[in-house]
Amino acid sequence: MTTKQRGDAAEDAALEHLLAAGLQPVARNYRTPGRGGGEIDLVMRDPRDGTLVFVEVRGRADAAAFGGAGGSITRSKQRRIVFAARHYIGQLKVLPPCRFDVVLVEERIEWLQGAFDAG
């Protein structure tokens, strides 16, 4: 299995998990235009309060390596995700509440709600 196939499989598993939890899909693999921007794996909406949820999905074939999947979400990666999220919400007419979640796909799926903030 290629790295891309593993990443797609992790995103599929994360999406399935979030759908089962009641979130609604809005976008997948949202990218800012141009070079040097950011990407958001999944954009979801929480229908309970309308929160727009920007989801980073991380999976690792060897979960123990380099601190596991969660260890790969550096401050730099967070900044790129926040940059892409700001670009995304800049296109909306009304600014909903937003949060940044992480879904770790290793031996099991772990959903970290509010994993980091835009600050």
N, C-alpha and C positions, 0 to 999 in steps of 0.2 A: 504494500500500500504506500502511495506517495505521501509526502507531507501535505499537499493540497487535499488529497482524499481524506486524510486523517482530520484535517481542519474542518472540512465540510461535514464529516461524520460527527465531529464534536458539536458543530453548530446545529446540526439536525437534532442531536440528542438534547441540547440545551433548549432549542425551540419547542420540542415536544414537552419537555419538563415545564416550561413557562406556560404553554398552552393549557396543560393539565392543571396548573395553579390558577388559571382564570385570566391570564394576561392575553391581550389581543395584539396580533402582529400589525405593524405599521410599515416597516421597511427592513430589508436585509442587505448587508454589505453596502451601507451608505458611505460614499466617498466624496470628499471635497474635490472640486475641480482643480486641475493643475498639479504641479509637482510639489512635494514637501508638505502636503496636507495631512489629513487624517482619515481614518475609516472607523465606522461603528459596525460591529458585527450584526447586532439586532437592535431595532428600535421597536419598542412595545408600548402599549398603553394599559395602564391599570384601570379597569372600568369602575372600580370602587370609588376612586376620587379623581379620575382623569389624568393622573400623573403620567407624563411621558418618561419612559424608562429606557435609558441608553445602556445596552448590555455588551460587555466585553466577554467573549467566550475564550477560555484557555483550556487546552488539553495537552497532555504530554504522554507519549508512549511509555516513558520511564518516569513515573510519578516522583520518585525519590531524587532524581537528578536535578541539580541546580535549584533546590528549594521547592520542587514541584511546580505545578501549573501556576499557582498563585505567586510564586517567586519571580515570575517573568513579567509581572505588571509593574514596571518601573515608573518613576515620576515622569520620565520623558514620554513613556507610552500614555500615561494618564493625560499629560498635556495635549498630545495629539488627539486623543479621544474627546477631550473638552473642546478643542479647536473645531473638530468636526461637528460636535453637538451644537456649538454656537452658530456655525454655518447653517445647520439644519433648522434650528429654531428661528433664525433670521428670516426664513422664508414663510413663517407662519403669521397669520393675522392676529392671533391671540396667543399670548405666552402662557402655556399651562405650567403647573408645577412639574419639576423635573428631578430625576435622580440618576445616579450612576451605579449600576449593579455589575457584578461579575459572576459568571457561572463557570465553575471549575469542573472539568470533565476528566476524571482520572479513573480509579477503580469504581467510584460512585460519582454521582452528581451533587455538587454543593453550590447552593445559590446564596451569594452574599449580597444582600440588599443594602443599598447606601454604602457601597464599599469604599468610595472616595467622593470628594466633592470638587466643584469647579474652582475652588480657591487655591 
